[in-house]
Amino acid sequence: MDKDFVFLEEAELKEITSFLLLKFNLDFSNYTKTSLGRRLARVYNLYSLKTPLELMNYLQRSEDNLKRFVNEITVNTTEMFRDPEFWKFVRMELLHKLNDFNSIRIWHAGCSTGEEVVSMIITLNELNILQSTKIVATDINLDVLSTTKSYKFKSKDLEVYKSNYLESGGKLNFEDYFLIEGDSLILKEKYRPTNILFKEHNLATGNAFSKFDLILCRNVMIYFDEKLQSKVLKLFKESLFKKSYLAIGRKENVSFLPEAKDLNCINNKEKVYQTLN
């Protein structure tokens, strides 16, 4: 174990989460204790903090401190066309089912820095249904949402993105979608949809705000405890039309939750579900 590792007792975690909810309306109380404790320990180490009181004082000192804290606590690891087999399923099957509708509504919940959103944009474009699709991208973290809006990524990851794209069934020249400026990879203006909404939304405290044909919330719920998973799954069901789809991460499972009783798993490996009613 790292010699600088800070172990937080359960009482300390409760004190911190209660403070965050009361002072900033940030609800981390139902994140798994292991994940939250690990990330809080990282914050302690980064800013040389030793107690919950020191953390509270740090957060109240400035808005920038709070933003930095949220960036550290929320997990923002992603890549374009991550899990190519999932994206092949989206391309070859899921979107073809949805294309029977006059228009498609897609919600990227917990969109992070936008790599998944751009993966969807490219896929929709190649299926010639981008203009008939409405996309909503949400995240609790305003900083990463701003990055999503910029369509700007690290050019050092280009080869990984390109490999994922080709493995997912992409047929065109992936690099044609982007401009490379310095160390930045920027989606070209002509591929940026006009029918997209970027919105701040907290899955722990937010309500349903629209209806969708497809919701993607991949590799997010794994950080929630069972109580919050149940709450979020209920939110997603309220946000889906009849016979619509929910995609979560490969390593995630919601089948054991009571709220999943009227969901049909149509792809167990990729964890894609369809609402029955």
N, C-alpha and C positions, 0 to 999 in steps of 0.2 A: 504493500500500500504506500502511496505517496506520503513522504514525511510531513508534507504541508496539508494533508487531508484534514478537514474539519468534520467531525461527526456531530450531527444535530439530534438532540433528543426529541422524542415525539411531542413533548410539551412545548419545546422551542418552535417546532414546525407549526403547531396549533396557534401559538402566539403570533407568529409572523403572518400566517394566512388570515387570521382574524383581523389583524391590523390592515393588511392589503385590501380586504373586502370593505372594511369600515371607512378607510381613508381614501381609497382610490377606486372602489368598486371593481377590483380585480379578484376574481374568485378562483383560487388554486386549491381550495380545501378538499376537492375530490380528485386531485391528481394522485397517482400512486406515491406512497411515502418514499419508496426507494428512489424513483426518478426525481421527485421534487427535492428530497434531501441531498442528492448528488449535485443537482444544479445550484442549490442554495450554498452548498459547501464551496462550489467553484466561485460563486460571487464573493463569499467571505474571503477566499484566498486572493482573488483578483484585486480587491479593494482593502486588504489588510483589516478585515473586520473580525470581531471575536464574539459578539453577543447580539441577540435580537435588537436590543436597544440601539446599538451602534448602527445596525442596518436601517432601522426606522429613521434615525437621525440623518443618515446618508440619503435616504429616499426623499425626505422632506426638504433637503437642502436646495434642490433644484429640479426642474422638469427634465433636464438632460440626464441627471442621475437616474430618474425613474425610467426614462427611455432605455438607457443602457441596461438597467436591471431587467426590464421586460425582454430585451433582446437576448440576454443570457438565460433567462428562465424558460422561454419558449424555444422549442426545437425547430430549427430551420434548415435541416439537411435534406437536400433533394437534388434531382438532376433531370434533364430532359429525357423523355421516353424511358424513365426508370422502370425496371422489370419489363423488358421488351415484349414478353409473351402476353402480358396484360394488355399492352397497347395494340398488339396484333389482334387480340380478341375484341377490343374496342373497334378497331378498323374493319375487321372482316365480318363481325357478327352484330355487336351491340348497336352501332350506329346505323347499320342496315335495317335493323328492327325499328329503330326510331324514325328512320327516313320515311316511314309510311305516313307520318303526321305531316300536316302542312308546315309546321315549324317545330323546332326543338328547343327546349329550355334546359340549360345545364348549370349546376351550381358546383363550383370548386370551393369546398369548405375547408378552411385552414390552408389557404393556397400558398403560404410562405412567400418565397421570392419569385414565384411565377413560372418556374420551369415546366410544371405540369400544365399550366394554362396555355403556354406557348405550344407544348406538345399537342394539346387538343386543337388549337387554332390551325396548326399545320395539317393535322389529320383531317379536320373538317374541310379545309381548303382543297385537299387532294381528292376528297369525295364529292366536291362541288356542292357542299351544303353549308358552307360557312355563313353565307349571307342570310340563310333562313334559320340560323341558330342564334338564340339569345344566351349570352354567358354572363354569369354573376360570379365574381371572385371575391372571397371574403377572408379576413384574418383578424385576429385580436391585436396584432402588432402593426401599428401604423407605419413604422419604419420599413418593414419588409413589404408592406402593401405599396408603399411609395416605389420600392424597387420593382415590384411587379408592374406598376403603371409605366415605368420607364422602358420596359422591354430590353433591359441592358443586363448582360451576363458576362462572366469571365471567359475570355477567348482561350485560356489554357485548357478549358474543358471541352473544346470543340471536338476533338477526336473521340472522346467518350460519347458525347451527344450524337455524333454522326454514326458511330457503331451501333448505338441503341436504336437509332432511327431506322437504319437499314435492316436490323434484326427484327424490328417491329412490322416490317412490310413496306416501308417507304421505298418509293421507286425513283424519286427525282434526285437532283443534286442538292443535298441538305444545305450546303454552304450558300446556295443561291437565295436562301431566305434571309440572309444576314449581311450586315455591313461589319467589317472588322476595323475598329479604330483603336490603335494602341493595344491595350490589354482588354478591350471591351468587345463583346459580340452583341450587336444590336439588331433586333428584328426590323426589317425594312418597313417603311411607312405603308406601302401598298398591301402588306399582309396584316396590318393591324385592324381588327374589326371595329366598326362603328357601333355595333350592337353588343357592347360589353360594359358591365358596370362593376366598378371596384368599390367595395363597401366594408367598413369596419364592422365586425361581428364577433361576439364572444360566445362560443358554443356552450360554455358553462352557465351563462346567465341570459343569453339571447333567446328570442322567440322566433317562431316561424314567420317569415315575411313575404313569402310567395310560394307558388307551386312549380315543381320541376319534373322533367321526364327522366333526368339522370343527375344523381348527386355523387360526387367523388370526394371522399374524405379518407385519403390513404395515409397510413402510418401516423395517425394522429391519436386515435382512440386507445392505442396501446399504452399511452401515458396516463390514461384515466382509470380510476378505480371502478368497481362494478356499479356503484350508485350513479356515477356520472355517465358511464357508458349507457346505462338504461335511460337516463334523462336525454342524452344526445340522440340515441336511437329513436326515442319517441318524437323528438323534434324533427328528425329526418322523415319519419313516416307521415307526420303532419304536413311535411313540405313536398311530398311526392304525389303525383297523380296516380290513379288506379293503373295497375299493370306497368309501373315505371321501375327504375333501377337504382340501386345503391351499390357503390364500389368502395370497399375498404382495403386495407393493406393485407398482403399475403400472410403475415404473421399474426394478424388480428382475428378475433373470433367473437361473434355476437350471438351465435346460434343458441347458446345456453341461457340467454336472457329471456324473460317472459315476453318482452316487447317484440321478440323475433318470431313469435308463434305464427303470424300471418305473413312471413317472408319466405320465399322459396329460393334456395341457393341454386343458381343456374351454372355457376362455375366455382367449384369448391377450392381449387388451387389458387385462383385469383381473387377469391372471396367477393363474388358479385351476386347480389340478391335482387329478386323481383318482388314487388308488392303484389299480394293476391287480390286486394280490394282497396 
